[in-house]
């Protein structure tokens, strides 16, 4: 079954993990994957490199572990900005050898002082290339409810997103956001633009203030007062901050699922305990969406 077929049956619940540091072997993530397997997610995506470089620090090996050892569909990230066509083809070949044929095609973040490879300036170019050269692959894309930081405005951003979908992206995963109204407004704009593929909402629990503020800054994601109040009240109490962050994420998820979101993609930052607790609090909500 392709991942896109899942959206016809239920509200999808998926997770993202990232490879260990370069100094650690790919197998260092095994304890985390074992814990996440107990959630039985619909798929697990794994990032490629840091900062958009596309440097493989064990991504193929981890995707293989997810798919072949833990029997969970794996989605490998492919940022294109700093990769050549031949490098992308090599990566696709390596993924196909381990039976991983689901990828997330991204432009990738720009790095100050580093020159792009020049083959893929935009994500739609990468999507089109993958669908042309490896049509057996299922390709999903990223979207930005609060507008991509390089776009002049949300209208321009949605037009660019339509190019990505028209190039062959068969479902979308959103950047994190902390105000569900921004997602609902964005979803309405995509529908008006004729974007009819499933869109998963990206949710990140706020268990670490510095980490969340860093991500919000580089992705240009606004932090609403309701959200920052959690920081202000609990940031000096680690356990209270963790519980408040989980509760905020659970509240977001329940609201999104009740409003008919296609799926939730949880950015758990390799914290299996956080992901498991969120799943315990929302499992029945997802099970209620199963379609006959």
C-alpha positions in Angstrom: 0.0 0.0 0.0 1.3 3.5 -0.9 1.4 6.1 1.8 -1.1 8.2 0.0 -3.7 5.4 0.2 -3.5 5.6 4.0 -5.1 9.0 3.9 -8.2 7.5 2.4 -8.6 5.2 5.4 -7.8 7.2 8.5 -6.2 10.3 10.0 -2.5 9.5 9.6 0.0 9.7 12.5 3.7 9.8 11.6 7.0 10.7 13.2 10.3 12.3 12.3 13.7 11.2 13.5 17.2 12.4 12.7 20.5 10.5 12.5 23.0 10.4 15.4 26.0 12.7 15.4 28.7 11.8 12.9 30.8 10.4 15.7 28.2 7.8 16.5 27.1 4.8 14.3 23.7 4.7 12.8 22.8 1.8 15.2 22.9 4.3 18.1 19.3 5.2 17.2 18.1 1.6 17.7 16.8 2.2 21.3 14.8 5.2 20.1 13.3 3.3 17.2 12.4 0.4 19.5 10.5 2.7 21.7 8.8 4.5 18.7 7.8 1.1 17.2 5.5 0.6 20.2 3.4 3.5 18.9 2.9 1.8 15.6 3.1 5.0 13.5 2.0 5.0 9.9 5.4 6.0 8.8 8.7 7.5 10.1 10.7 10.0 8.2 14.4 10.4 8.7 16.3 13.6 7.9 19.4 13.8 5.7 22.4 15.7 7.0 22.3 19.0 8.9 21.5 22.5 7.8 20.3 21.4 4.4 23.7 20.1 3.2 22.4 16.8 2.2 25.3 15.0 3.8 24.3 11.4 4.6 25.2 10.7 8.2 23.5 7.3 8.2 20.2 8.2 6.7 20.0 5.2 4.3 21.0 2.8 7.1 18.4 4.2 9.5 15.7 4.2 6.8 16.5 0.6 6.2 16.3 -0.2 9.9 12.9 1.5 10.1 11.5 -0.3 7.1 13.1 -3.7 7.2 13.8 -4.4 10.9 10.9 -2.5 12.4 8.4 -3.1 9.6 7.3 0.5 9.5 7.3 2.5 6.2 10.3 4.8 6.0 10.5 8.2 4.3 14.0 9.6 3.6 14.5 13.3 3.3 16.3 14.6 0.2 17.4 18.3 0.3 18.4 19.3 -3.2 20.1 22.7 -2.9 23.6 21.4 -2.3 23.4 18.1 -4.3 24.0 17.4 -7.9 21.7 15.3 -10.1 24.2 12.4 -10.0 24.3 12.6 -6.2 20.6 12.4 -5.9 20.4 9.5 -8.3 23.1 7.7 -6.2 21.1 8.3 -3.1 17.9 7.0 -4.7 19.7 3.9 -5.9 21.0 3.2 -2.4 17.5 3.7 -1.0 15.9 1.4 -3.6 18.4 -1.3 -2.7 17.0 -1.4 0.8 13.4 -1.2 -0.5 12.8 2.4 0.6 10.9 4.1 -2.1 9.2 7.0 -0.2 11.1 10.3 -0.1 10.5 13.8 1.1 11.9 16.2 -1.5 13.1 19.5 -0.1 15.0 22.5 -1.4 16.9 22.6 1.9 18.1 25.6 4.0 20.6 28.0 2.5 24.0 28.1 4.3 25.9 31.4 4.5 29.1 31.2 2.5 28.3 27.9 0.8 27.6 27.8 -2.9 24.6 25.7 -4.0 25.4 22.8 -6.4 23.2 24.5 -9.0 21.1 21.6 -10.2 18.1 22.2 -7.9 17.3 25.8 -7.0 13.7 24.9 -6.0 12.0 21.9 -4.5 9.6 21.5 -7.5 12.7 20.9 -9.7 13.8 18.1 -7.4 10.3 16.6 -7.3 10.1 16.7 -11.1 13.6 15.1 -11.5 12.8 12.2 -9.1 9.5 11.5 -10.8 11.1 11.5 -14.2 14.1 9.4 -13.3 12.6 7.1 -10.7 8.8 7.0 -11.3 8.5 4.1 -8.9 9.3 6.4 -6.0 6.5 8.2 -4.0 7.4 11.8 -3.4 6.0 14.1 -0.7 6.8 17.7 -0.3 7.0 20.3 2.5 4.6 23.3 3.0 4.6 26.3 5.2 1.4 27.4 6.9 3.0 30.6 8.1 4.7 31.3 4.7 8.1 30.2 3.6 10.7 32.7 4.8 12.0 33.3 1.2 8.5 34.0 -0.3 7.3 37.6 -0.6 3.9 36.6 0.8 1.6 33.7 1.3 -0.1 34.0 -2.1 3.3 33.6 -3.8 4.2 30.8 -1.5 1.0 28.9 -2.3 1.6 29.4 -6.0 5.1 27.8 -5.6 3.5 25.0 -3.6 1.1 24.3 -6.6 4.2 24.0 -8.8 5.6 21.4 -6.4 2.3 19.4 -6.4 1.9 19.6 -10.2 5.5 18.3 -10.5 4.4 15.1 -8.7 4.4 15.6 -5.0 1.6 13.3 -3.8 1.2 14.5 -0.3 2.6 17.3 1.9 4.0 17.7 5.4 3.9 21.1 7.0 6.5 23.0 8.8 5.8 23.4 12.5 3.3 26.0 13.7 1.9 26.9 17.1 -1.4 28.5 16.2 -3.9 26.2 14.5 -5.7 29.1 12.9 -2.7 29.7 10.7 -3.0 26.1 9.5 -6.7 26.4 8.8 -6.2 29.7 6.9 -3.4 28.0 4.9 -5.5 24.9 4.1 -8.3 27.1 2.8 -5.8 28.9 0.5 -4.4 25.6 -0.9 -8.0 24.4 -1.6 -8.7 27.6 -3.5 -5.5 27.1 -5.5 -6.5 23.7 -6.6 -4.1 21.8 -4.3 -5.9 18.6 -3.6 -3.3 16.3 -2.1 -3.3 15.3 1.6 -1.6 17.8 4.0 -0.2 16.6 7.3 0.2 19.1 10.1 3.7 19.3 11.6 3.6 19.4 15.4 6.6 19.9 17.6 6.2 19.7 21.5 7.9 22.6 23.2 10.0 20.9 25.9 13.1 23.1 25.5 12.7 26.9 25.1 16.1 27.5 23.5 15.5 24.8 20.9 12.1 25.9 20.0 13.0 29.6 19.7 16.0 28.7 17.5 13.7 26.6 15.1 11.1 29.4 15.1 13.7 32.0 14.2 15.3 30.1 11.3 11.9 29.0 9.9 10.2 32.4 10.5 7.5 30.8 12.6 5.6 33.2 14.9 5.2 32.2 18.6 1.7 33.2 19.8 1.3 34.6 23.4 -0.5 31.5 24.5 2.6 29.5 23.5 5.2 31.9 25.0 3.2 32.0 28.3 4.1 28.3 28.7 7.8 29.2 28.4 7.5 32.1 30.8 5.7 30.1 33.4 7.6 26.8 33.4 11.0 27.3 31.7 12.9 27.0 35.0 11.2 23.7 35.9 12.4 21.0 33.5 9.7 18.5 34.3 6.9 21.0 34.4 8.1 22.5 31.1 8.0 19.0 29.6 4.5 18.3 30.8 3.2 21.7 29.7 4.8 21.3 26.3 3.2 17.9 25.8 -0.2 19.2 26.9 0.1 22.1 24.4 0.9 19.6 21.6 -1.9 17.3 22.6 -4.4 20.3 22.6 -3.2 21.2 19.1 -3.6 17.7 17.8 -7.0 17.1 19.2 -8.3 20.4 17.7 -6.7 19.6 14.3 -8.1 16.1 14.2 -11.5 17.3 15.1 -11.3 19.8 12.3 -10.6 17.1 9.7 -6.8 17.3 9.3 -5.4 14.7 6.9 -2.7 13.7 9.3 -0.3 14.7 12.1 3.5 14.5 11.6 5.2 14.7 15.0 8.6 16.3 15.2 9.6 14.5 18.4 13.3 15.4 18.2 14.3 11.7 18.9 12.6 11.9 22.3 10.7 8.7 22.3 9.2 9.2 25.8 7.6 12.5 24.6 6.2 10.9 21.5 4.8 7.9 23.5 3.1 10.2 26.0 1.5 12.2 23.2 0.3 9.1 21.6 -1.2 7.8 24.8 -3.2 11.0 25.2 -4.4 11.0 21.6 -4.6 7.4 20.5 -8.4 7.1 20.8 -8.8 10.3 18.8 -7.0 8.8 15.9 -8.7 5.4 16.2 -12.0 7.2 16.0 -11.1 8.4 12.5 -10.8 4.9 11.0 -13.0 4.7 7.9 -15.0 1.6 6.9 
